[in-house]
Amino acid sequence: MTRKKKALPILENITITDFAAEGKCVARVNDMVVFVPWSVPGDVVDLQVRRKKHSFMEAEIIRFHEESPLRTKPFCQHFGTCGGCKWQQLPYEEQLKMKQQQVKDQLTRIGKITLPDFRPILGSVKTQEYRNKLDFGCCNKRYLTNEEISSGLQFQRNAIGFHITGAFDKILPIEKCWLMDHLQNEIRNEIFDYALNHEMSFFDLRAQTGLLRDVIVRNSNTGEWMVIIQFHYDEEGDEQRAAELLQHVADKFPQITALLYVNNQKCNDTIGDQDIIVFKGNDHIFETMEDLRFKVGPKSFYQTNTEQAYHLYSVVREFAFMPVNGQTPNEAPLIYDLYTGTGTIANFVAAKASKVIGIEYVPEAIEDAKVNSSINGIGNTLFYAGDMKDILTDEFIQQHGRPDVIVTDPPRAGMHPDVVNTILNAAPQRIVYVSCNPATQARDLQLLDVAYTVNEVQPVDMFPHTPHVENVVLLTRRS
């Protein structure tokens, strides 16, 4: 006989007290922490516990007794189901305060090092339509909300939209996303309507069948648009059906300057190892920053908030060359740009450097970086592809010269300890550390503290309405 699960409790008249990680907030009930999504400090609510552990609980709001004075009305119809904008119920000024505090808390509590006064966070130029890229899944299993299930809704199950956390094989249909120019909504909705009207099959993530699989939309500040449609050819005639859809999109949206497609037969929808085919136009678009042009291909990484990326990189450039305690780096310093991606930072700072050496794991990104240097007539950059801890060795530094400045912009996991040790051995005059995860940045700063002092801390908001925050730190070598 199976043991009947004990019903989880309802907690009544609970006051939400503070912010927590991942966009959640917290309450405290009988000395136990309760994590609550979609809430705001000051809300007084009833909670249904969904998960209970020895030291914490997770719960969801089932009734409001009093709404927090901080709370504002979300502008998106998908808020609360789509997990992309978890802070829409919070005014942007409050979001910035919490991100500033998040950086301070993590660098202080995790890093446990001496820190200067932090600069005020740089808010995003735009808080809507700020993204230059969105990726929409296509699926034959539409995610149904509790309200839709209760109402007996059982119509069309195909969907184009976003994956739902905890339901990997289901897609929440998106009618309007506010994070990108409205043309992306028109393109996505037109593809969906065409596919339904022509009875195209949508991908089944479990069975790995179905023709229409994924849609990626990118645009740029030059006015160019790229659309990549992923197909999964199953049946005879699928290739022709795909071509007809592509032609329809090309005819309907002449704004698209790069219409691409791929037949992806893998179990996942990543395209880094796929052959991407041009249906119409170019295989790239261009972004501009000051007087520089950057080629962005279908596999290229480029900061998804174009305008704010300029302000982020301007901070990096300032930190690389600014006087600190009356000292500046060599007049034309040798700069190493670690995790260089497509070389955006490397090319952005090259004018003031003797040479910039960029290192990146993805070979295609390094090829883009070289092209971007060539396009802009920059002749003092070198780029190398490979695992950072394998490329950046003492032998590499002996061959290319000891850097005056190291710029590092690692992924969320931070830097490998071997990379930190190599940086310490390289002993640059200064380090500019760009991070999308202040928690791992704090860990790395603690390791660098044996030889470096933190001089400047500049948080930068790249993603309004989300709890994510970038942070730039300047470190100088102790004499």
C-alpha positions in Angstrom: 0.0 0.0 0.0 1.4 3.4 -1.0 1.6 6.0 1.7 -0.8 8.9 1.2 1.1 12.2 0.9 0.4 14.6 3.6 -1.5 17.7 2.4 0.6 20.8 2.3 -0.6 23.7 4.4 -2.2 27.0 3.6 -0.5 29.9 5.3 -2.9 32.9 6.1 -2.2 36.6 6.4 1.5 36.4 5.7 3.5 39.5 5.0 6.1 39.4 2.3 9.2 40.9 3.8 12.1 41.0 1.4 13.6 40.1 -2.0 15.4 36.8 -2.6 17.3 35.2 -5.5 15.9 34.4 -8.9 13.2 37.1 -8.7 11.4 35.6 -5.8 10.6 37.2 -2.5 10.5 35.8 1.0 8.3 35.7 4.1 9.1 34.2 7.5 6.7 31.9 9.3 7.6 30.3 12.6 11.3 30.9 12.0 11.1 29.2 8.6 11.8 31.0 5.3 9.1 30.8 2.6 10.0 31.7 -1.0 7.2 33.2 -3.0 7.3 34.1 -6.7 5.5 37.0 -8.3 5.3 38.8 -4.9 6.5 42.2 -3.7 7.7 43.2 -0.2 4.7 44.6 1.7 2.1 42.2 0.2 -0.1 40.6 2.8 -1.3 37.3 1.3 -2.5 33.8 1.8 -0.1 31.2 0.6 -0.4 27.6 -0.6 2.7 25.7 0.2 3.9 23.7 -2.8 7.1 22.3 -1.4 8.3 21.9 2.2 11.8 21.1 3.4 13.5 21.2 6.8 14.7 24.7 6.5 12.5 26.4 3.9 9.2 26.2 2.0 8.1 27.3 -1.5 4.6 28.6 -1.9 2.4 30.5 -4.2 -0.1 33.3 -3.6 -3.8 32.2 -3.5 -5.3 35.4 -2.1 -4.4 39.0 -1.5 -5.4 40.7 1.7 -3.4 43.8 1.0 -1.2 44.8 -1.9 2.2 46.4 -1.3 2.4 50.1 -2.0 5.5 49.2 -4.1 3.4 47.1 -6.4 2.6 48.4 -9.9 0.4 46.9 -12.7 2.3 44.6 -15.1 2.0 45.7 -18.7 2.2 42.2 -20.3 -0.8 39.9 -20.7 1.5 36.9 -20.2 3.0 38.1 -16.9 2.8 35.5 -14.1 2.9 32.5 -16.5 5.8 33.4 -18.8 8.9 33.4 -16.6 10.8 36.0 -18.7 9.9 39.2 -16.8 9.5 38.3 -13.1 9.7 41.9 -11.9 7.1 43.7 -14.0 5.0 44.2 -10.9 7.8 46.3 -9.5 8.4 50.0 -10.6 11.7 50.2 -12.5 13.2 52.6 -9.9 12.7 49.9 -7.3 14.1 47.2 -9.6 17.3 49.3 -9.9 17.5 49.7 -6.1 17.3 45.9 -5.6 19.9 45.2 -8.3 22.3 47.6 -6.7 21.7 45.9 -3.3 22.1 42.5 -4.9 25.6 43.4 -6.2 26.6 44.9 -2.8 25.3 41.9 -0.8 27.0 39.3 -3.0 30.3 41.0 -3.3 30.3 41.7 0.5 29.0 38.4 1.8 30.7 36.0 -0.6 33.8 38.0 -1.5 34.6 39.1 2.1 37.2 41.6 0.8 37.7 45.3 1.1 35.5 47.2 -1.3 35.2 50.9 -2.3 31.9 52.8 -2.4 29.9 51.4 -5.3 28.9 53.7 -8.2 25.1 54.0 -8.7 23.7 51.4 -11.1 23.4 52.5 -14.7 19.7 52.0 -15.6 18.8 50.7 -19.1 18.1 53.4 -21.7 15.0 51.4 -22.7 12.8 49.4 -20.4 10.6 48.0 -23.2 11.6 46.8 -26.7 15.2 46.7 -25.6 16.2 43.2 -26.8 17.7 42.5 -30.2 17.0 38.8 -30.2 14.2 36.5 -29.1 13.9 32.7 -29.5 10.5 31.1 -29.8 9.9 27.3 -29.5 7.2 25.6 -31.7 5.4 22.7 -30.2 2.3 20.5 -30.5 1.7 20.7 -26.8 0.4 24.1 -25.7 0.9 24.9 -22.1 -2.5 25.5 -20.4 -2.9 27.7 -17.4 -4.9 26.5 -14.4 -7.7 28.8 -15.5 -7.8 27.3 -19.0 -7.8 23.8 -17.6 -10.6 24.6 -15.2 -12.7 26.1 -18.0 -12.3 22.9 -20.0 -10.3 24.6 -22.8 -9.3 21.9 -25.2 -9.0 23.7 -28.6 -5.9 24.0 -30.8 -2.9 22.6 -28.9 -0.2 23.9 -31.3 1.8 26.9 -30.0 4.7 29.2 -30.8 6.1 30.9 -27.8 8.3 30.3 -24.7 9.2 27.1 -22.8 7.7 26.9 -19.4 9.9 26.1 -16.4 9.1 22.6 -15.1 7.3 21.6 -18.3 10.1 21.1 -20.9 7.8 19.6 -23.6 5.2 22.4 -23.5 5.2 25.9 -24.9 3.3 28.9 -23.7 1.7 30.6 -26.7 2.8 34.3 -27.0 0.6 36.8 -28.6 2.6 39.9 -27.7 6.1 40.2 -26.2 7.1 43.7 -25.2 10.9 43.0 -25.0 11.6 43.6 -28.7 10.3 45.8 -31.5 6.7 45.0 -32.4 7.6 43.6 -35.8 8.8 40.4 -34.1 5.2 39.9 -32.9 3.9 40.3 -36.4 6.4 37.9 -37.8 5.9 35.2 -35.2 2.1 35.5 -35.3 2.1 35.3 -39.1 4.2 32.2 -39.1 1.8 30.6 -36.5 -1.3 31.5 -38.5 0.2 30.3 -41.8 1.3 27.0 -40.2 -2.2 26.4 -38.8 -4.0 27.3 -42.0 -1.8 25.0 -44.0 -1.9 22.2 -41.4 1.8 22.1 -40.9 2.9 19.7 -38.1 4.5 21.3 -35.0 7.4 19.6 -33.2 6.8 17.1 -30.5 9.7 17.3 -28.0 9.1 13.8 -26.6 8.4 11.9 -29.9 11.0 14.1 -31.8 8.6 14.4 -34.8 7.0 17.4 -36.4 8.1 19.9 -39.1 8.0 23.4 -37.4 10.5 23.5 -34.6 11.8 26.9 -33.6 11.9 30.6 -34.7 14.7 33.0 -33.9 14.2 36.7 -34.6 17.1 39.3 -34.4 17.3 42.9 -35.3 19.9 45.6 -35.1 20.3 49.3 -34.7 21.0 49.6 -38.5 17.4 48.6 -39.2 18.2 45.1 -40.4 16.2 42.0 -39.4 17.3 38.3 -39.3 14.8 35.4 -39.0 16.0 31.8 -38.6 13.4 29.1 -38.9 14.3 25.6 -37.6 12.6 22.7 -39.3 12.6 18.9 -38.6 12.0 17.1 -41.9 10.0 13.9 -41.2 7.9 13.1 -44.2 8.1 13.3 -47.9 7.1 16.8 -48.9 8.3 18.5 -45.8 11.1 20.3 -47.6 8.6 21.8 -50.1 6.2 22.8 -47.2 9.1 24.5 -45.5 10.1 26.4 -48.7 6.5 27.6 -49.1 6.4 29.0 -45.6 9.7 30.7 -46.1 8.5 32.3 -49.3 5.4 33.5 -47.6 7.4 35.1 -44.8 9.8 36.7 -47.4 6.8 38.1 -49.4 5.0 39.3 -46.3 8.0 41.0 -44.6 10.4 42.7 -47.0 12.0 44.2 -43.9 13.8 40.9 -43.3 17.3 41.2 -44.8 18.5 37.8 -43.7 16.0 34.9 -44.0 17.6 31.7 -43.0 16.6 28.1 -42.2 18.0 24.9 -40.8 16.9 21.2 -40.9 17.7 20.2 -37.3 17.5 16.5 -36.6 19.1 16.7 -33.2 17.4 16.1 -29.9 17.9 19.7 -28.9 17.3 23.0 -30.8 20.8 24.5 -30.5 22.2 25.6 -33.8 25.9 26.0 -33.1 26.8 22.8 -34.9 24.2 23.0 -37.7 24.4 24.1 -41.3 22.4 27.2 -41.7 21.1 28.0 -45.2 20.2 31.4 -46.6 16.8 31.4 -48.2 16.8 35.1 -49.0 19.2 38.0 -48.4 22.4 37.9 -46.4 23.7 35.5 -43.8 24.3 38.3 -41.4 23.2 41.7 -40.1 25.3 44.6 -38.7 25.3 46.4 -35.4 27.1 49.7 -34.9 28.8 51.2 -31.9 30.3 54.7 -32.1 32.2 54.5 -35.5 32.5 50.7 -35.4 30.5 48.1 -37.3 30.0 44.6 -36.0 28.9 41.7 -38.2 26.4 39.5 -36.5 25.8 36.0 -37.9 23.2 33.4 -36.9 25.6 31.8 -34.5 27.2 35.1 -33.2 26.9 36.2 -29.6 26.1 39.9 -29.3 24.8 41.6 -26.1 21.0 41.4 -26.4 20.5 45.0 -25.2 22.2 47.0 -27.9 22.0 50.5 -26.5 22.9 49.4 -23.0 25.8 47.3 -24.3 27.4 50.6 -25.4 27.2 52.0 -21.9 28.6 48.7 -20.5 31.5 48.7 -22.8 32.1 52.4 -22.2 32.6 51.5 -18.5 35.0 48.8 -19.5 37.0 51.2 -21.6 37.0 53.8 -18.9 38.3 51.3 -16.3 41.0 50.1 -18.7 42.6 53.5 -19.1 41.5 55.8 -16.3 44.0 57.1 -13.7 43.9 55.3 -10.4 45.6 56.8 -7.4 47.5 59.1 -9.8 48.7 56.2 -12.0 47.6 55.2 -15.5 48.6 52.0 -17.4 51.3 52.3 -20.0 50.5 54.9 -22.7 49.6 52.1 -25.2 49.0 49.1 -23.1 49.0 45.4 -24.2 45.5 44.1 -23.4 44.3 40.6 -23.1 40.5 40.2 -23.6 39.4 36.9 -22.1 36.1 35.3 -23.2 36.2 37.8 -26.1 33.2 36.3 -28.0 33.0 38.1 -31.3 35.6 40.6 -30.2 33.3 43.5 -29.4 35.2 44.7 -26.4 38.6 43.9 -28.0 37.8 46.0 -31.0 36.1 48.7 -28.9 39.3 49.3 -26.8 41.9 48.7 -29.6 42.3 52.3 -30.6 44.1 53.1 -27.3 46.1 49.8 -27.1 49.4 48.7 -28.6 47.8 45.3 -29.2 44.7 43.4 -28.0 44.7 39.6 -27.8 41.3 38.0 -27.6 40.7 34.4 -26.5 37.3 32.6 -26.8 36.1 29.0 -26.7 33.8 29.1 -29.8 35.8 29.0 -33.1 33.0 30.6 -35.1 33.0 33.5 -32.7 36.7 34.0 -33.2 36.2 34.0 -36.9 33.6 36.8 -36.5 36.0 38.7 -34.2 38.7 38.6 -37.0 36.1 39.8 -39.6 35.0 42.6 -37.3 38.6 43.8 -36.9 39.0 43.7 -40.7 35.7 45.5 -41.4 36.8 48.3 -39.1 40.4 48.5 -40.4 41.8 47.5 -37.0 45.2 45.9 -37.4 46.4 45.5 -33.8 44.2 42.6 -32.7 44.9 38.8 -32.5 42.3 36.2 -31.7 42.7 32.6 -30.5 40.1 29.9 -30.1 40.2 27.2 -27.4 39.4 26.4 -23.8 40.6 29.4 -21.7 42.5 27.3 -19.2 44.3 25.5 -22.0 45.1 28.6 -24.1 46.0 31.1 -21.4 49.1 29.5 -20.1 52.4 30.8 -18.9 53.9 29.7 -22.2 51.3 31.7 -24.1 52.1 34.8 -22.0 55.9 34.3 -22.7 55.2 34.2 -26.4 52.8 37.1 -26.7 54.0 39.4 -23.9 53.0 40.2 -20.4 49.7 42.1 -20.4 49.3 45.5 -18.9 45.6 45.1 -18.7 43.4 42.0 -18.6 39.7 42.4 -19.5 37.7 39.3 -18.5 34.0 38.7 -19.3 33.4 35.0 -18.3 30.1 33.1 -18.5 27.8 32.8 -15.4 30.0 30.1 -13.9 32.9 32.6 -13.5 36.5 31.8 -14.2 38.2 28.4 -13.8 40.7 28.4 -10.9 43.5 27.7 -13.4 42.6 30.9 -15.3 42.6 32.9 -12.0 46.1 31.5 -11.2 47.4 32.3 -14.7 46.1 35.8 -14.3 47.9 36.1 -11.0 51.1 34.8 -12.6 50.7 37.2 -15.5 50.6 40.1 -13.0 48.9 42.8 -15.1 48.8 46.3 -13.8 45.0 46.1 -13.7 42.1 43.8 -14.3 38.7 44.8 -15.6 36.2 42.1 -14.6 32.8 42.1 -16.4 30.3 39.7 -14.9 26.7 38.6 -15.5 26.7 36.8 -12.1 28.0 38.9 -9.2 28.0 35.8 -7.0 30.7 34.0 -9.0 32.4 37.3 -9.6 32.6 37.7 -5.8 34.2 34.2 -5.5 36.8 35.1 -8.1 37.5 38.5 -6.5 38.3 36.7 -3.3 40.9 34.6 -5.1 42.4 37.7 -6.8 42.5 39.5 -3.4 46.0 38.0 -2.7 47.5 40.5 -5.1 44.8 43.0 -6.2 42.7 45.7 -4.7 39.2 46.6 -5.9 39.1 50.2 -6.9 35.8 50.7 -8.7 32.5 48.8 -8.8 29.9 49.7 -11.5 26.6 47.8 -11.7 24.8 48.0 -15.1 21.3 46.9 -15.8 21.0 45.1 -19.1 17.7 43.3 -18.5 14.8 45.4 -17.1 12.0 43.5 -15.4 14.3 40.6 -14.6 16.5 40.1 -11.5 19.6 39.8 -13.7 22.3 42.4 -13.4 25.8 42.9 -14.9 28.7 44.3 -12.9 32.0 45.8 -13.8 34.9 45.8 -11.4 38.3 47.5 -11.7 41.2 45.9 -9.8 44.7 47.2 -9.6 47.9 45.4 -8.5 49.2 46.1 -5.1 52.7 47.5 -5.1 
